[in-house]
Amino acid sequence: MKNELEITPETPIPAHLVIEVQPKLAYIDEAVLAASVSPNGDQVTLTIDKSIQSGRLAEIERKTRQVISKVVENDFKPRIKVLEDHLDRATPYRADPMEKLLESGGIRQEQSGVFAFGPLLTGLIDFFESQFLELAEHFNARPYRFPTLIPASDLERVNYFRAFPHSLSFATHLRSDLDVIDDFSQHACTDEHGLNTGMNSFARIQTLLSPAVCYHLYFMLADKPLPNGALCATAVSNCFRYESSNLQSLERLWNFTMREVIFVGGKDFVLNNREEARQIMEEKFTRIGLAYKVETANDPFFIGEFKQAVFQSAFQLKFEIRARLPFKDSTLAVGSYNYHQDFFGRHLNITLPDGSPAQTGCVAFGLERIAYAFLCQYGLDRGNWPPFVRKGV
Protein backbone atom coordinates (compact mmCIF):
# COMPACT_ATOMS: atom_id res chain seq x y z
CA MET A 1 0.00 0.00 0.00
CA LYS A 2 1.43 3.38 -0.97
CA ASN A 3 0.53 6.94 -1.85
CA GLU A 4 2.33 9.97 -3.23
CA LEU A 5 3.52 13.16 -1.60
CA GLU A 6 4.19 16.06 -3.95
CA ILE A 7 6.47 18.86 -2.79
CA THR A 8 7.10 22.14 -4.62
CA PRO A 9 10.54 23.58 -3.73
CA GLU A 10 10.63 27.25 -2.77
CA THR A 11 12.82 27.79 -5.80
CA PRO A 12 13.22 25.24 -8.61
CA ILE A 13 16.21 22.92 -8.33
CA PRO A 14 18.75 23.88 -11.04
CA ALA A 15 18.90 21.29 -13.81
CA HIS A 16 22.54 20.39 -13.12
CA LEU A 17 21.66 19.65 -9.47
CA VAL A 18 18.70 17.35 -10.13
CA ILE A 19 21.13 14.44 -10.51
CA GLU A 20 22.59 15.34 -7.07
CA VAL A 21 19.24 15.72 -5.29
CA GLN A 22 17.34 12.71 -6.57
CA PRO A 23 19.56 9.87 -5.20
CA LYS A 24 19.68 11.54 -1.77
CA LEU A 25 15.89 11.58 -1.48
CA ALA A 26 15.99 7.80 -0.96
CA TYR A 27 17.51 8.45 2.48
CA ILE A 28 14.89 10.97 3.67
CA ASP A 29 12.83 8.44 5.61
CA GLU A 30 12.29 4.69 5.80
CA ALA A 31 8.72 5.25 4.60
CA VAL A 32 9.92 6.64 1.24
CA LEU A 33 9.61 3.84 -1.31
CA ALA A 34 10.65 5.86 -4.37
CA ALA A 35 11.49 9.45 -5.28
CA SER A 36 11.64 11.53 -8.44
CA VAL A 37 12.38 15.11 -9.42
CA SER A 38 10.77 16.73 -12.45
CA PRO A 39 13.23 17.60 -15.25
CA ASN A 40 12.90 21.34 -14.62
CA GLY A 41 13.31 20.86 -10.86
CA ASP A 42 10.00 22.44 -9.81
CA GLN A 43 8.35 19.32 -8.40
CA VAL A 44 9.48 16.49 -6.11
CA THR A 45 7.32 13.37 -5.92
CA LEU A 46 7.78 10.86 -3.11
CA THR A 47 6.07 7.48 -3.06
CA ILE A 48 5.21 6.85 0.59
CA ASP A 49 4.31 3.67 2.46
CA LYS A 50 0.57 4.11 3.06
CA SER A 51 0.73 2.42 6.46
CA ILE A 52 2.48 5.37 8.11
CA GLN A 53 0.49 7.86 10.17
CA SER A 54 -0.53 11.06 8.41
CA GLY A 55 1.38 13.11 10.97
CA ARG A 56 4.62 11.70 9.56
CA LEU A 57 4.05 13.39 6.21
CA ALA A 58 4.91 16.84 7.56
CA GLU A 59 8.17 15.45 8.99
CA ILE A 60 9.04 13.79 5.68
CA GLU A 61 8.35 17.04 3.83
CA ARG A 62 10.54 18.97 6.30
CA LYS A 63 13.48 16.59 5.75
CA THR A 64 12.97 16.72 1.99
CA ARG A 65 13.16 20.50 1.99
CA GLN A 66 16.24 20.32 4.20
CA VAL A 67 18.05 18.13 1.66
CA ILE A 68 17.03 20.39 -1.23
CA SER A 69 18.14 23.48 0.67
CA LYS A 70 21.54 21.98 1.56
CA VAL A 71 22.24 21.02 -2.03
CA VAL A 72 21.01 24.26 -3.59
CA GLU A 73 22.75 26.58 -1.11
CA ASN A 74 26.07 24.93 -2.03
CA ASP A 75 25.22 25.23 -5.72
CA PHE A 76 28.05 24.96 -8.18
CA LYS A 77 27.92 24.01 -11.82
CA PRO A 78 30.72 21.51 -12.42
CA ARG A 79 33.07 22.08 -15.30
CA ILE A 80 32.67 18.92 -17.33
CA LYS A 81 35.65 17.82 -19.37
CA VAL A 82 35.00 15.04 -21.88
CA LEU A 83 38.04 12.90 -22.69
CA GLU A 84 36.21 10.44 -24.93
CA ASP A 85 32.78 10.42 -26.55
CA HIS A 86 31.67 7.23 -28.26
CA LEU A 87 27.99 7.47 -27.35
CA ASP A 88 26.95 7.53 -31.01
CA ARG A 89 28.46 4.07 -31.61
CA ALA A 90 25.78 1.95 -33.30
CA THR A 91 24.21 -0.73 -31.09
CA PRO A 92 21.26 -2.96 -32.08
CA TYR A 93 19.24 -3.24 -28.85
CA ARG A 94 16.92 -0.70 -27.21
CA ALA A 95 15.03 -2.62 -24.49
CA ASP A 96 15.75 -3.07 -20.79
CA PRO A 97 17.09 -6.65 -20.50
CA MET A 98 15.99 -6.95 -16.85
CA GLU A 99 12.56 -8.46 -17.60
CA LYS A 100 13.95 -11.13 -19.92
CA LEU A 101 16.78 -11.95 -17.51
CA LEU A 102 14.30 -12.46 -14.67
CA GLU A 103 11.80 -14.44 -16.78
CA SER A 104 14.48 -16.75 -18.21
CA GLY A 105 16.11 -17.40 -14.84
CA GLY A 106 19.28 -15.66 -16.02
CA ILE A 107 19.27 -13.76 -12.74
CA ARG A 108 17.46 -14.11 -9.43
CA GLN A 109 16.86 -11.20 -7.11
CA GLU A 110 17.60 -12.41 -3.59
CA GLN A 111 17.08 -9.05 -1.89
CA SER A 112 17.01 -5.41 -2.95
CA GLY A 113 20.33 -4.86 -4.68
CA VAL A 114 21.40 -8.50 -4.29
CA PHE A 115 21.30 -10.82 -7.31
CA ALA A 116 22.45 -14.31 -8.25
CA PHE A 117 23.73 -14.68 -11.83
CA GLY A 118 23.30 -17.54 -14.28
CA PRO A 119 25.69 -18.69 -17.03
CA LEU A 120 25.01 -15.88 -19.54
CA LEU A 121 25.91 -12.99 -17.27
CA THR A 122 28.63 -14.97 -15.51
CA GLY A 123 30.34 -15.66 -18.83
CA LEU A 124 30.03 -12.01 -19.84
CA ILE A 125 31.44 -10.82 -16.50
CA ASP A 126 34.35 -13.24 -16.85
CA PHE A 127 35.03 -11.89 -20.34
CA PHE A 128 35.17 -8.29 -19.14
CA GLU A 129 37.40 -9.23 -16.24
CA SER A 130 39.78 -10.95 -18.66
CA GLN A 131 40.16 -7.61 -20.46
CA PHE A 132 40.89 -5.83 -17.20
CA LEU A 133 43.39 -8.52 -16.21
CA GLU A 134 45.21 -7.89 -19.50
CA LEU A 135 45.34 -4.22 -18.51
CA ALA A 136 46.85 -5.20 -15.15
CA GLU A 137 49.41 -7.42 -16.87
CA HIS A 138 50.47 -4.49 -19.07
CA PHE A 139 51.60 -2.68 -15.92
CA ASN A 140 53.04 -5.83 -14.32
CA ALA A 141 50.59 -5.18 -11.51
CA ARG A 142 51.20 -7.40 -8.49
CA PRO A 143 48.14 -9.49 -7.53
CA TYR A 144 46.49 -9.07 -4.13
CA ARG A 145 43.54 -10.68 -2.34
CA PHE A 146 41.47 -8.69 0.11
CA PRO A 147 38.75 -9.65 2.59
CA THR A 148 35.09 -8.74 2.40
CA LEU A 149 35.26 -7.19 5.89
CA ILE A 150 37.10 -3.99 6.71
CA PRO A 151 37.84 -2.61 10.22
CA ALA A 152 35.73 0.34 11.34
CA SER A 153 38.90 1.94 12.73
CA ASP A 154 40.49 1.89 9.26
CA LEU A 155 37.54 3.63 7.61
CA GLU A 156 37.49 6.23 10.37
CA ARG A 157 41.14 6.99 9.69
CA VAL A 158 40.33 8.10 6.11
CA ASN A 159 37.16 10.05 7.04
CA TYR A 160 34.81 7.60 5.32
CA PHE A 161 32.12 7.96 7.99
CA ARG A 162 31.81 11.66 7.27
CA ALA A 163 31.81 11.47 3.48
CA PHE A 164 29.65 8.40 2.81
CA PRO A 165 27.61 7.51 5.92
CA HIS A 166 24.51 6.67 3.89
CA SER A 167 26.14 3.85 1.93
CA LEU A 168 27.76 1.93 4.81
CA SER A 169 26.91 -1.73 5.51
CA PHE A 170 27.73 -3.08 8.96
CA ALA A 171 28.81 -6.56 10.04
CA THR A 172 28.22 -7.97 13.52
CA HIS A 173 27.47 -11.23 15.33
CA LEU A 174 25.58 -12.48 18.36
CA ARG A 175 27.12 -11.49 21.68
CA SER A 176 29.25 -14.17 23.29
CA ASP A 177 26.61 -14.81 25.89
CA LEU A 178 25.04 -18.26 26.33
CA ASP A 179 21.63 -16.83 27.21
CA VAL A 180 21.60 -14.57 24.14
CA ILE A 181 22.68 -17.41 21.84
CA ASP A 182 20.13 -19.82 23.30
CA ASP A 183 17.31 -17.26 23.05
CA PHE A 184 18.21 -16.60 19.42
CA SER A 185 18.24 -20.29 18.53
CA GLN A 186 14.82 -20.75 20.12
CA HIS A 187 13.00 -17.66 18.87
CA ALA A 188 14.71 -16.18 15.80
CA CYS A 189 12.44 -15.79 12.78
CA THR A 190 11.83 -13.39 9.93
CA ASP A 191 8.89 -11.25 8.85
CA GLU A 192 8.36 -8.72 6.05
CA HIS A 193 10.77 -6.36 7.78
CA GLY A 194 13.60 -8.90 8.21
CA LEU A 195 15.03 -10.69 11.23
CA ASN A 196 12.99 -10.09 14.40
CA THR A 197 15.93 -10.24 16.82
CA GLY A 198 16.50 -7.17 19.01
CA MET A 199 19.65 -5.14 18.46
CA ASN A 200 20.79 -5.76 22.05
CA SER A 201 21.50 -9.37 21.03
CA PHE A 202 24.32 -8.25 18.75
CA ALA A 203 27.91 -7.36 19.60
CA ARG A 204 29.30 -3.87 19.05
CA ILE A 205 30.33 -3.27 15.46
CA GLN A 206 34.03 -3.70 14.79
CA THR A 207 33.94 -4.34 11.04
CA LEU A 208 31.95 -3.24 8.02
CA LEU A 209 31.43 -4.71 4.58
CA SER A 210 34.13 -3.18 2.41
CA PRO A 211 33.00 -0.32 0.13
CA ALA A 212 36.05 -0.36 -2.17
CA VAL A 213 39.01 -2.50 -3.21
CA CYS A 214 41.94 -0.08 -3.15
CA TYR A 215 41.46 0.92 0.49
CA HIS A 216 42.76 -2.46 1.65
CA LEU A 217 46.02 -1.93 -0.22
CA TYR A 218 46.53 1.53 1.25
CA PHE A 219 46.04 0.18 4.78
CA MET A 220 48.62 -2.56 4.05
CA LEU A 221 51.10 0.15 3.07
CA ALA A 222 50.34 2.45 6.02
CA ASP A 223 52.93 3.83 8.43
CA LYS A 224 56.04 2.85 6.49
CA PRO A 225 58.08 3.87 3.45
CA LEU A 226 56.77 2.65 0.11
CA PRO A 227 59.09 -0.14 -1.12
CA ASN A 228 61.05 1.04 -4.18
CA GLY A 229 59.02 4.27 -4.19
CA ALA A 230 56.38 2.92 -6.59
CA LEU A 231 53.86 0.10 -6.79
CA CYS A 232 51.33 -1.23 -9.30
CA ALA A 233 48.79 -3.66 -7.86
CA THR A 234 45.55 -5.32 -8.87
CA ALA A 235 42.74 -7.08 -7.06
CA VAL A 236 39.10 -8.05 -7.46
CA SER A 237 36.72 -8.12 -4.54
CA ASN A 238 33.13 -7.86 -3.41
CA CYS A 239 32.13 -4.30 -2.54
CA PHE A 240 29.07 -3.04 -0.68
CA ARG A 241 27.34 0.33 -0.96
CA TYR A 242 23.79 0.58 0.31
CA GLU A 243 21.55 2.82 -1.81
CA SER A 244 18.13 2.38 -0.17
CA SER A 245 15.20 2.60 -2.61
CA ASN A 246 17.65 3.40 -5.44
CA LEU A 247 18.41 -0.36 -5.53
CA GLN A 248 16.00 -1.07 -8.38
CA SER A 249 17.90 -3.17 -10.93
CA LEU A 250 21.38 -4.24 -12.03
CA GLU A 251 22.14 -0.53 -12.45
CA ARG A 252 22.65 -0.19 -8.70
CA LEU A 253 23.66 -3.15 -6.55
CA TRP A 254 24.18 -3.33 -2.81
CA ASN A 255 26.66 -6.20 -3.32
CA PHE A 256 28.82 -5.88 -6.44
CA THR A 257 32.23 -6.92 -7.73
CA MET A 258 34.99 -4.51 -8.65
CA ARG A 259 38.31 -5.11 -10.38
CA GLU A 260 40.91 -2.41 -9.78
CA VAL A 261 44.39 -1.61 -11.01
CA ILE A 262 46.04 0.57 -8.38
CA PHE A 263 49.02 2.93 -8.64
CA VAL A 264 51.02 4.21 -5.65
CA GLY A 265 54.07 6.45 -6.02
CA GLY A 266 54.98 9.96 -7.11
CA LYS A 267 52.58 12.30 -8.93
CA ASP A 268 53.94 11.70 -12.44
CA PHE A 269 53.99 7.94 -11.91
CA VAL A 270 50.32 7.87 -10.88
CA LEU A 271 49.01 10.32 -13.48
CA ASN A 272 50.98 8.87 -16.39
CA ASN A 273 49.84 5.36 -15.60
CA ARG A 274 46.23 6.49 -15.18
CA GLU A 275 46.31 8.11 -18.62
CA GLU A 276 48.04 5.13 -20.21
CA ALA A 277 45.38 2.85 -18.73
CA ARG A 278 42.64 5.02 -20.21
CA GLN A 279 44.21 4.87 -23.68
CA ILE A 280 44.57 1.07 -23.49
CA MET A 281 40.94 0.69 -22.42
CA GLU A 282 39.78 2.99 -25.23
CA GLU A 283 41.23 0.50 -27.71
CA LYS A 284 39.62 -2.42 -25.89
CA PHE A 285 36.20 -0.79 -25.67
CA THR A 286 36.38 -0.07 -29.40
CA ARG A 287 36.90 -3.78 -30.11
CA ILE A 288 34.10 -4.64 -27.69
CA GLY A 289 31.79 -2.16 -29.42
CA LEU A 290 30.73 -0.40 -26.21
CA ALA A 291 28.93 2.93 -26.62
CA TYR A 292 30.24 5.18 -23.84
CA LYS A 293 31.91 8.43 -22.87
CA VAL A 294 34.61 9.38 -20.37
CA GLU A 295 34.08 12.64 -18.49
CA THR A 296 34.93 14.39 -15.24
CA ALA A 297 32.76 13.40 -12.30
CA ASN A 298 32.34 13.81 -8.56
CA ASP A 299 31.85 11.20 -5.86
CA PRO A 300 28.32 11.27 -4.38
CA PHE A 301 29.25 12.86 -1.06
CA PHE A 302 26.43 13.09 1.44
CA ILE A 303 24.83 16.35 2.55
CA GLY A 304 27.33 19.04 3.51
CA GLU A 305 30.29 17.71 1.51
CA PHE A 306 29.88 19.68 -1.72
CA LYS A 307 33.11 21.63 -1.21
CA GLN A 308 34.91 18.35 -1.79
CA ALA A 309 32.91 17.81 -4.96
CA VAL A 310 33.91 21.29 -6.16
CA PHE A 311 37.54 20.40 -5.49
CA GLN A 312 37.27 17.14 -7.42
CA SER A 313 35.68 18.89 -10.37
CA ALA A 314 38.23 21.70 -10.47
CA PHE A 315 41.25 19.40 -10.38
CA GLN A 316 39.80 16.61 -12.55
CA LEU A 317 40.55 13.92 -10.01
CA LYS A 318 37.88 11.51 -11.20
CA PHE A 319 36.87 10.54 -14.73
CA GLU A 320 33.89 8.24 -15.12
CA ILE A 321 33.32 5.69 -17.87
CA ARG A 322 29.61 6.17 -18.63
CA ALA A 323 28.02 3.53 -20.88
CA ARG A 324 24.87 4.32 -22.84
CA LEU A 325 21.57 2.74 -21.80
CA PRO A 326 19.54 3.04 -25.01
CA PHE A 327 16.22 1.98 -23.46
CA LYS A 328 16.12 5.07 -21.23
CA ASP A 329 18.27 7.48 -23.26
CA SER A 330 20.68 7.75 -20.35
CA THR A 331 24.13 6.61 -19.23
CA LEU A 332 25.47 4.47 -16.41
CA ALA A 333 28.85 4.75 -14.69
CA VAL A 334 30.59 1.39 -15.23
CA GLY A 335 34.11 2.36 -14.21
CA SER A 336 36.38 5.25 -13.36
CA TYR A 337 39.91 6.61 -13.61
CA ASN A 338 40.80 8.12 -10.23
CA TYR A 339 43.56 10.28 -8.78
CA HIS A 340 43.56 10.80 -5.01
CA GLN A 341 46.58 13.11 -4.89
CA ASP A 342 48.36 12.56 -1.53
CA PHE A 343 45.15 12.04 0.50
CA PHE A 344 45.90 8.44 1.46
CA GLY A 345 49.62 9.10 1.70
CA ARG A 346 49.03 11.83 4.28
CA HIS A 347 46.26 10.15 6.27
CA LEU A 348 47.98 6.76 6.37
CA ASN A 349 51.60 7.91 6.50
CA ILE A 350 52.68 6.16 3.30
CA THR A 351 55.97 7.83 2.38
CA LEU A 352 58.22 8.07 -0.66
CA PRO A 353 62.04 7.73 -0.40
CA ASP A 354 62.36 11.50 0.09
CA GLY A 355 59.94 11.37 3.03
CA SER A 356 57.04 13.07 1.23
CA PRO A 357 53.56 11.46 1.21
CA ALA A 358 52.92 8.97 -1.58
CA GLN A 359 50.27 9.76 -4.16
CA THR A 360 47.68 7.23 -5.27
CA GLY A 361 45.25 6.50 -8.07
CA CYS A 362 43.28 3.60 -9.41
CA VAL A 363 41.36 2.35 -12.41
CA ALA A 364 38.17 0.66 -11.23
CA PHE A 365 35.56 -1.36 -13.14
CA GLY A 366 32.17 -2.51 -11.83
CA LEU A 367 31.90 -5.97 -13.37
CA GLU A 368 28.13 -6.46 -13.02
CA ARG A 369 27.40 -2.94 -14.22
CA ILE A 370 29.48 -3.14 -17.36
CA ALA A 371 27.99 -6.54 -18.26
CA TYR A 372 24.49 -5.12 -17.74
CA ALA A 373 25.28 -2.04 -19.86
CA PHE A 374 26.56 -4.31 -22.63
CA LEU A 375 23.30 -6.29 -22.58
CA CYS A 376 21.36 -3.02 -22.73
CA GLN A 377 23.21 -2.24 -25.97
CA TYR A 378 23.35 -5.71 -27.57
CA GLY A 379 20.64 -7.82 -25.93
CA LEU A 380 20.66 -11.43 -24.74
CA ASP A 381 21.03 -13.03 -28.17
CA ARG A 382 24.71 -13.85 -28.59
CA GLY A 383 24.25 -13.75 -32.34
CA ASN A 384 23.86 -9.97 -32.10
CA TRP A 385 27.03 -9.49 -30.07
CA PRO A 386 30.22 -8.13 -31.68
CA PRO A 387 32.52 -10.97 -32.88
CA PHE A 388 35.26 -10.04 -30.39
CA VAL A 389 32.89 -10.54 -27.46
CA ARG A 390 31.21 -13.64 -28.92
CA LYS A 391 34.58 -15.27 -29.33
CA GLY A 392 35.69 -14.39 -25.81
CA VAL A 393 32.62 -15.52 -23.88
HELIX and SHEET records of a PDB file:
HELIX    1   1 ALA A   15  LYS A   24  1                                  10    
HELIX    2   2 LEU A   25  TYR A   27  5                                   3    
HELIX    3   3 GLY A   55  GLU A   73  1                                  19    
HELIX    4   4 MET A   98  SER A  104  1                                   7    
HELIX    5   5 PRO A  119  HIS A  138  1                                  20    
HELIX    6   6 ALA A  152  ARG A  157  1                                   6    
HELIX    7   7 TYR A  160  ALA A  163  1                                   4    
HELIX    8   8 PRO A  165  SER A  167  5                                   3    
HELIX    9   9 LEU A  178  HIS A  187  1                                  10    
HELIX   10  10 MET A  199  SER A  201  5                                   3    
HELIX   11  11 CYS A  214  MET A  220  1                                   7    
HELIX   12  12 PRO A  227  GLY A  229  5                                   3    
HELIX   13  13 SER A  244  ASN A  246  5                                   3    
HELIX   14  14 LYS A  267  ILE A  288  1                                  22    
HELIX   15  15 PHE A  306  PHE A  315  1                                  10    
HELIX   16  16 PRO A  326  LYS A  328  5                                   3    
HELIX   17  17 PHE A  343  LEU A  348  1                                   6    
HELIX   18  18 LEU A  367  TYR A  378  1                                  12    
HELIX   19  19 ARG A  382  ASN A  384  5                                   3    
HELIX   20  20 PRO A  387  GLY A  392  1                                   6    
SHEET    1   A 3 LYS A   2  ILE A   7  0                                        
SHEET    2   A 3 VAL A  44  ASP A  49 -1                                        
SHEET    3   A 3 VAL A  32  VAL A  37 -1                                        
SHEET    1   B 8 VAL A  82  ASP A  85  0                                        
SHEET    2   B 8 TYR A 292  THR A 296 -1                                        
SHEET    3   B 8 LYS A 318  LEU A 325 -1                                        
SHEET    4   B 8 SER A 330  GLN A 341 -1                                        
SHEET    5   B 8 GLN A 359  GLY A 366 -1                                        
SHEET    6   B 8 ASN A 255  GLY A 265 -1                                        
SHEET    7   B 8 LEU A 231  PHE A 240 -1                                        
SHEET    8   B 8 ARG A 142  PRO A 143  1                                        
SHEET    1   C 2 ILE A 107  GLN A 111  0                                        
SHEET    2   C 2 VAL A 114  PHE A 117 -1                                        
SHEET    1   D 3 LEU A 149  PRO A 151  0                                        
SHEET    2   D 3 THR A 207  LEU A 209 -1                                        
SHEET    3   D 3 PHE A 170  ALA A 171 -1                                        
SHEET    1   E 2 THR A 190  ASP A 191  0                                        
SHEET    2   E 2 GLY A 194  LEU A 195 -1                                        
SHEET    1   F 2 LYS A 224  PRO A 225  0                                        
SHEET    2   F 2 ILE A 350  THR A 351  1                                        
END                                                                             
